[in-house]
């Protein structure tokens, strides 16, 4: 998962300064993400091609292998996140990441806040998005999550 995150971050956000070394990212996934968060991966040919990390109602991580973008894997992971959190989700994305903003907006997330980046490790201006289901949608998502 950490290797996928490193490749995806480099491809999607080449202008964003990374706050941690490759080894620190690997340690973070090993010591924090996997033991403390709800973590899902998408695989193909025995390789991890996508990852989803939920931390409470925060969609903390959603990254895809660069060669798998635009093939529906991200759509499936967002739908899984909605099923797992039928009462709503929030997430952060960098302002320079226009493709991510379009992706999340297409999936019903709405912008709730913009910051100058002083509170994230990269010091990069970002946007908080939220998704709240319609009442009828909440019922059907909640039923799917309980299955």
C-alpha positions in Angstrom: 0.0 0.0 0.0 2.8 2.4 0.8 4.5 1.7 -2.5 1.2 2.5 -4.3 0.8 5.7 -2.3 4.3 6.8 -3.2 3.9 6.1 -6.9 0.4 7.7 -7.1 1.4 10.8 -5.1 4.4 11.4 -7.4 2.3 11.0 -10.5 -0.7 13.1 -9.4 1.0 15.8 -7.3 4.5 16.4 -8.8 4.5 20.1 -7.6 3.5 19.3 -4.0 6.4 19.0 -1.5 6.3 15.7 0.3 6.6 16.1 4.1 8.0 12.6 4.7 10.7 10.3 3.2 9.7 7.1 1.5 10.7 5.1 4.6 8.6 7.3 6.8 5.6 6.7 4.5 6.2 3.0 4.7 6.4 3.1 8.5 3.3 5.2 8.7 1.3 2.7 6.7 2.7 -0.2 8.7 2.5 1.3 12.2 -0.5 3.6 11.9 -2.8 3.0 8.9 -3.1 -0.7 8.9 -3.5 -1.3 12.7 -5.7 1.8 13.4 -7.8 2.5 10.3 -10.3 0.7 8.1 -8.2 -0.2 5.1 -9.2 -1.6 1.8 -7.2 -2.4 -1.3 -8.2 -3.1 -4.9 -6.1 -5.7 -6.7 -5.4 -7.0 -10.2 -3.0 -9.7 -11.2 -1.9 -10.0 -7.5 -0.9 -6.3 -7.4 -2.4 -3.5 -5.3 -3.9 -1.0 -7.8 -6.0 1.1 -5.4 -6.3 1.8 -1.7 -9.0 3.3 0.5 -8.4 4.3 4.1 -11.3 5.3 6.4 -10.5 6.9 9.7 -13.9 7.5 11.4 -15.9 9.5 9.0 -12.8 10.8 7.3 -12.0 9.4 3.9 -8.3 9.6 4.8 -6.7 8.1 1.7 -7.8 7.2 -1.8 -5.0 6.5 -4.2 -4.8 4.6 -7.5 -1.9 3.2 -9.5 -1.4 5.8 -12.2 -2.0 3.3 -15.0 -5.4 2.4 -13.4 -6.9 5.9 -13.3 -10.0 6.4 -15.4 -10.9 2.7 -15.4 -13.6 2.8 -12.6 -11.5 1.6 -9.7 -11.8 4.9 -7.9 -15.5 4.9 -8.5 -15.8 1.5 -6.8 -13.7 2.6 -3.9 -15.8 5.7 -3.3 -19.0 3.7 -3.4 -17.5 1.3 -0.9 -16.6 4.2 1.4 -20.2 5.5 1.2 -21.5 2.0 2.0 -19.2 1.8 5.0 -20.1 5.3 6.2 -23.7 5.8 5.2 -24.2 8.8 7.5 -21.6 10.9 5.6 -17.9 11.4 4.8 -15.4 14.2 4.8 -12.0 14.4 3.0 -9.2 16.8 2.2 -7.6 17.4 -1.2 -5.0 19.9 -2.3 -6.2 22.9 -4.3 -3.7 22.1 -7.1 -5.3 18.7 -7.6 -8.1 19.6 -10.1 -8.7 16.0 -11.2 -9.4 14.9 -7.6 -11.7 17.9 -7.1 -13.7 16.9 -10.3 -13.8 13.3 -9.2 -15.1 13.9 -5.7 -17.7 16.5 -7.0 -18.9 14.0 -9.5 -19.5 11.6 -6.6 -21.6 14.1 -4.7 -19.0 15.7 -2.4 -19.4 19.4 -1.9 -16.7 21.9 -0.9 -17.0 22.9 2.7 -13.8 24.8 3.4 -10.6 26.1 1.8 -7.4 26.7 3.7 -4.0 28.2 3.0 -2.3 24.9 4.0 -0.8 26.1 7.3 -2.4 23.1 9.1 -1.2 20.3 6.8 2.3 18.9 6.8 2.9 19.8 3.2 1.9 23.5 3.8 -0.1 23.2 0.6 -3.5 25.0 0.2 -6.3 22.5 0.5 -10.0 21.9 0.3 -12.3 20.0 2.7 -15.1 18.2 1.0 -18.1 16.6 2.6 -20.7 14.1 1.4 -24.1 13.8 3.1 -26.5 11.3 1.6 -30.1 12.0 0.9 -32.4 10.4 3.5 -33.6 7.7 1.1 -30.0 7.1 0.0 -28.8 6.8 3.6 -31.3 3.9 4.2 -30.2 1.9 1.2 -26.5 2.5 1.9 -26.9 1.5 5.5 -28.6 -1.7 4.4 -25.8 -2.5 2.0 -23.2 -1.8 4.7 -24.9 -4.3 7.1 -24.8 -7.1 4.5 
